[in-house]
Amino acid sequence: MRVQLFATLREGRGKEAEVPWREGIDGVTVLKALDLEPEDVKIFLINGVHSDPDAVLNDDDVLSLFPAVGGG
């Protein structure tokens, strides 16, 4: 399964990562595989659609992860 990472989530990981898919895998499991905590990810998209980290993923899904955006 392809995972796109954005902004600070790329540090030490690159722009994209591949995570092996298995039946019943959810977003939280993918985050753990990438050494990310759920609170580190503020926007969680499956195939471009906002979703929750506990959503079950399909093998052809593209997961896009964004951190909180800061600024002022």
C-alpha positions in Angstrom: 0.0 0.0 0.0 1.3 3.4 -0.9 1.6 6.1 1.8 2.2 9.7 0.9 3.8 11.8 3.6 3.7 15.6 3.8 5.7 18.4 5.6 7.4 17.3 8.8 6.1 13.7 8.5 8.7 13.3 5.7 11.6 13.8 8.0 13.6 10.5 8.0 10.9 8.9 5.9 10.9 10.6 2.5 7.9 11.6 0.4 6.4 8.2 0.0 6.5 4.9 1.8 5.3 1.4 1.0 3.6 -0.6 3.8 2.8 -4.3 3.2 -1.0 -4.7 3.0 -2.8 -7.5 4.8 -6.5 -8.3 5.4 -8.0 -6.0 8.0 -5.1 -3.5 8.3 -6.1 -0.1 9.5 -4.6 3.3 9.5 -3.3 3.1 13.1 -1.3 0.0 12.2 0.2 1.8 9.2 1.1 4.7 11.5 2.9 2.3 13.9 4.7 0.7 10.9 6.0 4.2 10.0 6.9 5.0 13.6 4.3 7.7 13.8 1.9 8.4 16.7 -1.7 9.0 15.8 -1.5 12.5 17.5 1.3 13.4 15.0 -1.2 13.1 12.1 -3.9 15.7 11.8 -5.2 15.1 8.3 -5.7 11.5 7.3 -6.9 10.9 3.7 -7.7 7.6 2.0 -7.8 8.0 -1.8 -8.2 11.8 -1.3 -11.1 11.5 1.1 -10.9 12.6 4.7 -11.1 9.5 6.9 -10.3 8.3 10.4 -7.1 6.4 11.4 -9.1 3.4 12.5 -10.6 2.9 9.0 -9.7 -0.5 7.4 -7.7 -0.1 4.2 -7.7 -2.0 0.9 -4.5 -3.1 -0.9 -4.9 -0.5 -3.7 -5.6 2.5 -1.4 -3.4 5.5 -1.3 -3.0 6.9 2.2 -2.0 10.6 2.5 -0.8 11.9 5.9 -0.4 15.5 7.0 0.8 17.0 10.3 -0.8 19.9 12.0 -0.2 23.1 10.2 1.4 25.9 12.2 2.0 29.5 11.6 0.8 32.9 12.5 
